[in-house]
Amino acid sequence: MDKPQVKMVLRTIESPTEHRVVIVGGGFAGLFAAQSLRKAPVRITLIDARNFHLFQPLLYQVATGALSPANIASPLRAILAKQKNAQVLMGEVTDIDVENQRVFMGPNPIEYDTLIVATGASHAYFGHSEWGSLAPGLKTIEDATDIRRRILTAFEMAECSSDPDEIHELLTFVIVGAGPTGVELAGALREIAYHTLQAEFRKINPSEATVMLLSKSQRILPMYSEDLSASAENALKKLKVVVRTGVEVTDIRPGSVTFLCGKKRETVETRTVLWAAGVKASPLGKLLADRTGASLDSQGRVKVEADNSLPNHPNIFVAGDLANYCHGTEQPLPGLAAVAMQQGQYIAKLIASRVNGHEPPGPFKYHDWGTMATIGRGAAIADFKGWHLTGLLAWLTWLFIHLMKIVQFENRLLIFMQWAWNYLTWDRTACLITNVKPQKPPEP
């Protein structure tokens, strides 16, 4: 009895009569597009190099031990398990055959009628790729656990050292880039040093650690208004974060970072440099440009039409951080989760209208409900269509909105409980040093 049922299911999945939608990327844009097509007469194939959806806005909390990786990641198969018209494949797209409407995972072709590419972005080092191993960025779970390892290991090594100069280097942390990620990292790192670890060491005083935030712009969080930037900077200074604006990093080496402040060159001795200064689009953007003739911007993002499709290719869409969307806006839409979510939902609505023979929606319009950044416990800034919030109210709003955006209810519950515990105790239970190669015991 089982075998005929299996064959019937396979025939249903592979039925050539359904409109085939291939989505590359299981981030916010790709996942929201897939979920929004759950009632459409289409067959969806979602491809991602990872088997999980990652809530990137909270990666810095994994990097600083407040949350565990499983709190902010959800298996794609589990999310889409009840969506019968969706199939998940784990792998990387290596090529796209636009003429024959196929994508390739290695030698294996997957045919599509509509293609959505939403593979996001990674960190950029502005021509200094050699800095990557010395100053990790924060885009993946592996990045977060690597940064957590580096931070906590620095304190451990300082406890074992008897050299004051070495201890000073180990307890100096430099963050390059003062956007939301850099600001959030700086605030969380100072809280770790001042509260979480202060009573756990006997030789060193973690609260004496130096956290330095470097900004090329003349103010931190330049995408916000001047009053909110000033409020964020004041909150960081209360945490004793050293804020340096108008500086440009010129060199990063093992044990030091060098930057220009005007014409003055300065070098800071440090063992831990964290990168939050820039992003570049996924390499799939260049592949798309090569195959379709689409244009790329300086960050490698694909310039899209008003409906997020590619010029002369109405059945190929690009969304999220990979897309440069600048229709009706002075600047391209920012790389925010809200933008990606809305683009994914819009593209799904457009596909459903085409398949059902309905009137297609007008051009995509981003509804900006506001932006937020957190600095530390009880400190945040928020801009809701001109309404500026700071302090505790902004922080509580940040907590609630981010909690509601978590995909799985189980993760929402776990994060809420973890945040409540952290707030009451200052305890970061995920301060674990992992991915360390075992060392041989010393010779007797």
N, C-alpha and C positions, 0 to 999 in steps of 0.2 A: 504493500500500500504506500510505503514511503517514497519509492523511486518515482512513480508517476507524478506525485505532488512536487518533487524537486524539479522534474522536467517542465512541469507546467509553470512554476515560478520563474525558471530561466527563460522560458518563451515570453513570459510577460515582461520581464526586465529588458529583453533584447528585441522587443517588438519594433519593427521598422516603421510602424504607422504613427508612433508618437514623435513629437518634436523633441529633438535631442539637445539638451543644454549641458555644456561642459563648463564647469567652474574651476578655475585654477587658483587655489589659495583659500584656506579655511579661516582667514581672519574675519574682522568685522564685516567687510563688504561682501566677501564670498559667502559666509555663513548666513547673513541676513538675506541675501539674494535667494539662497537655497530654501530657507524657511518660508520666505514670502511666496514661493512658488508651490507650496505644499498642496494647494487646491487646483492648480493649473494642470491642463492635460499635456504634461511634458514629462520627459524622463531625464532626470538630473544625474550627472556624474561629477562628484566633487573630488578634486585631486589636491593633495597637500603632501609636502615632504615630511610632515609630522602627523601623528595620529590624533592631535588634540588642537582645540581652539584655545588661544592664550589671551588673557585679559592684560594687555601690555601696560595700561596705566598704573597697575599696582606692582609692576616688576621691581621697582625700587624698594618696596617693602619686603620682598624676598631677599634682595641684595643686602638689606640691613637687618635681617633676622626677625622681622615682625610677623611675616607669614611664611608658610611652606609652599613649595612649588605647586603641590596638588590643590592648594586653596584657590589658585588663580588660573588653573588649566582644567579643561573638561574634554574628555574623549569625543571626537567628532562622531564616531559611530553611536555612542550613547545618546548624543544630542539629537541625532537624526534617526534613531532606531524605529520610531513609530511613524516616520514619514515614508510611506511605501514607494513613492516615486523617486526616492533619492538613494544613490549608491555612493559609498565612500571608497576611494582608492588611495593608498599611501605610496607616494613616489614623486619623482621630479620630472617635470615636462622639459624635454631636451630639444624639441623642435616643433615648429608649427607649419603645416602645409595648408596655406590659405586657399589655394586654388581648389584643392580636393576636400577642404574642410575637415582636416584631421590634426590632432595633436599627438605627439609621440612621447611615451614614457620609455626611453631607451628605444628598442626596435619595435615596440608594440604601439600600433596606431589606435586612436580612439576617435571615432567620427562624431562630428557635431553639426547641428543646424545653427545654433547660436553659441558663441564663445564669450565667456566673461573671464577676464584676467585681473586678479587682485592679489598680487604676491608681495605687496608692501615695499618696505625700504629697510636699509641697514645703515650703520653709522659710516660717516665719511671722514677721512683724515686730511683732506685738501692736498692731495699729492704726496703725503707722507705715510704711505702704507706701512712703513717699518715701525711706526708708533703703535700699531695695533696690538702687538704682544706686550707692550709696556704700559699702555693706557687703554684698558678694555672699555668698550661701550656697553650699552644696556638695551638690547633688543630681543634677546631670547632667554629662555630658562637657564641655558648653560652660561650665558653672560652673567645672569644674576647670581648663580651659585659660585661662579668664579670670583666675582667681586666680593661676595660674602666671605669666601675663603681668604682672599687677600687682606681684607680689613681685619678679620679676627686673627689671622696669622701674625699680622703686624703687632698686635697687642701681646700675643704669646711670645714672640721673639724678643720684644722689649722687656718682658718679665725675666727672660733668661739672660739678658745682656748686662754686662757690668761697665760698658763704655757709654758715658753720658752723650757723646756725639752720636753714636749709633742709636741710642734710645730716642734722641730728638728726631732723627731721620725717620725712625719707625713710627713715631707718634705724630708725624706730619702728613696730612692727607690733602692732596690738591685735586680739585675738580675743575675741569676745563669746560666752560660753557655754562651760561646762567639762564638758560631757558627753564621750563617747568621741571624737566628731569634733573638738571643740575641743582636747582634750588631745593627740590624735594630730597635729593641725596644728601646735600649739605646739612639740612636741618635734621634729618634722621640720623646722620652720622654723629652730630654733636650730641643728640639725645642718647645715643648708645654710650658714648664716652662719659657723659655727665651723670647719667642715671643708671642705665642697665649694668654697666661693667664696673662702676666705681668701687663697689664693695667686694669685688670678686678677685682682686689681685692684691698681693702683699708687698711687692717691691715697688711697682710703679703706681702712679696715680692717673688712671685713664682720663679723668676730667681735665688734665693738663694737656691733652692732645690738641693739636692745632688743625683746624679744618679751614682750608683756603679755597675760595670760590673765585675763579677768573672769568671775566667777561670781556669780550672784544668790544661790545657795545658800551656806550657811556652810562648805561644803567642796566640793572638786571631785569629780566622778564620784559624785554623791549616791546613785545607784542601786546602788552597791557598799557593802560593809560599811566601817565606819570605819577598820579597819586597812589595807584595800586602798587606800582613798582617801588615807590618810596616806602609804602607800608610793609611790603615784603622784605625790603632791605633792613628796615628797623627791626623787624621780627628776627631776622637772621643775626643781627648784631647783638640782640638780647641773648641769643644762644651762644654768643662769642664766636661766631663764624667770621673769619677775615674775608671781607669782600673787596676785590680789586676790579675796578671797571676800566675800560679803555686800554686794555692790555692785549697783546697778540703773542701767542705761544710760538716760539721759533725753533725750539729743540726739546726733545724728550729723550733722556738717556737713563740707563739703569742707575738709580740713585739721585736723579735730579731732573728738574724741569726749568727751562729758560724762557723768558718772555721779555718783550719790549714794552715799556711804559713811556710813550713819547719817543724820545731818542735814547732813553736810559735802558740799558740791558740789565736784567736781574736774573739770578739763578737761585732757586730754592732747593735745598737738599731734602729729598723725600724718597721713600721706598714705595709709596702708593699713589699713583696718578689714575684718575678716573675720567673717562671721556664722555662729554655730553654736548659737544659743540656743533655737530652737523650730521646730516643724513644724505644718503644717496639711494636712488631707486633700485629696485631689484633688477638683476641682469636680464630678466625676461622682457623688460622694457625695450632694450636694444634689439633683442631678437624680434620683437613685434615690429619695431621700426624698420629693420632690415627686410622683413617679409612683406610689409604692407606699404612702406614708404611714408609712414607717419613721422612726425617731427618730435624731437626730444628737447627738453629744456636743459639748463646747465646742471641740474641734479639728476638727469637721466629719466625724468618723468615723461610720460607719453601725453602729448597734447591731444585732447579729445574734443569732439563736437559738443553741441549744447545738450544732446541726449546721452552723453558719455560714450558714444560710439566712435570708431575711428573714421577719418575721412575716406570716402569711397568704399567703406566696409561697414554697412549698417548692421551686420549680424555679429560684429566683434566689439565688445565693450571693455573698457578699462575703468577700474574704480579704486577708491581708497588712496593710499599713499603713492601708488604707482601712477596715478592720473594727475595731469596738470589741467585743472578746470578753471578757466578764467572768463566765462561768459556772463556778462552783466556784473562783473566784479573788477575792482581796480587791481587786485592782486589775486594770484591763484588761490583756490581754497586751501586752508591749512591742513596739515596731516593729522587730523583729529579723529578719534573714534566716532564721534557724532556724524562727521562728514561721510565716513565710510559706510556707516549703518544706513544713512538716508540714501546714499547712492545705490547701495545694494537693493534696498526696498524699491527705489524708483525703477531700476533696470528690470527687476522682477515684474513690476506692474506693466512696464512697456512690453516685455516679452509676452505676458499673459494676454494683453490686448491684441497683439499681432496674431497669436495662435487662435484666439477666440473670434477674430474678425471684428473687434470693437475699435472704436475711435481711440487712437493712441494718446497718451497724456502729452501735455506741452513740454517745453524744455525743463530740464532739471533745475530746481530752485532749492538752495540750501537754507533751511530754517535754523538760524543761529539762536539757540536758547541760552547761550552764555558759555563762558569759559571759567575754569577754576584752577588754582594751584595751591597746594598745601605746603607749609613751611615747617610745621612741627605740631606737637600736641596743643590744641586750642588755638592754632594760628594758621590762617589761610587767607586767600583773597579770591574774590569772585566778581565777575562782570556779567550781569544779566540784562542785556539790551540797555546799557547805560546806567543800570542800578548797581552801584558798587557796594560790595560787602567785604568786611575785613574781620579779623579776630575770630572769636568763638562761634559766632553765628555762621560765618563763611565756612569754618571748619566742619561744623555739624552738617551743613548743607552738602559739603564735599563728601562726607562720610555716607550720607543717605543716598545721594545720586549715584556714586560709584557702586554702592551695595546693590542698588536696583538694576544696574547694568550687567551684573554678573549673570552669565547664561543659565547656570543650573541652580536650582533652589538649595540643594544640599551645600553647595559652595557658599551661597549667601549666608546660610545659617552658621557654617564653620567660621567664616570671616567675621561675622557679627560677634560671635562668642570670643574669638581671638582678640578682636579690637577691644571688647569690653574688659577682658582680662589684662591686656596691655595697659589700658587706661587706669585701672585700679591699682596695678602693681608695678608698672614700668618694666615688667618682665617681658623679654622677647625670647620666647621658648624655642624659636627656630634658629638660634645662634649656633649653628653647627658648622664645623669645618669638614667639608667633604671633598672628594676628588683629589685626595692627597696620595701620592705614591708611597707605599710602605718603605721605610728606611731600614737598612741593616743595623742590627745592634752594634754598638762600638766594640772594638777589639779589647779583650781583657788585658 
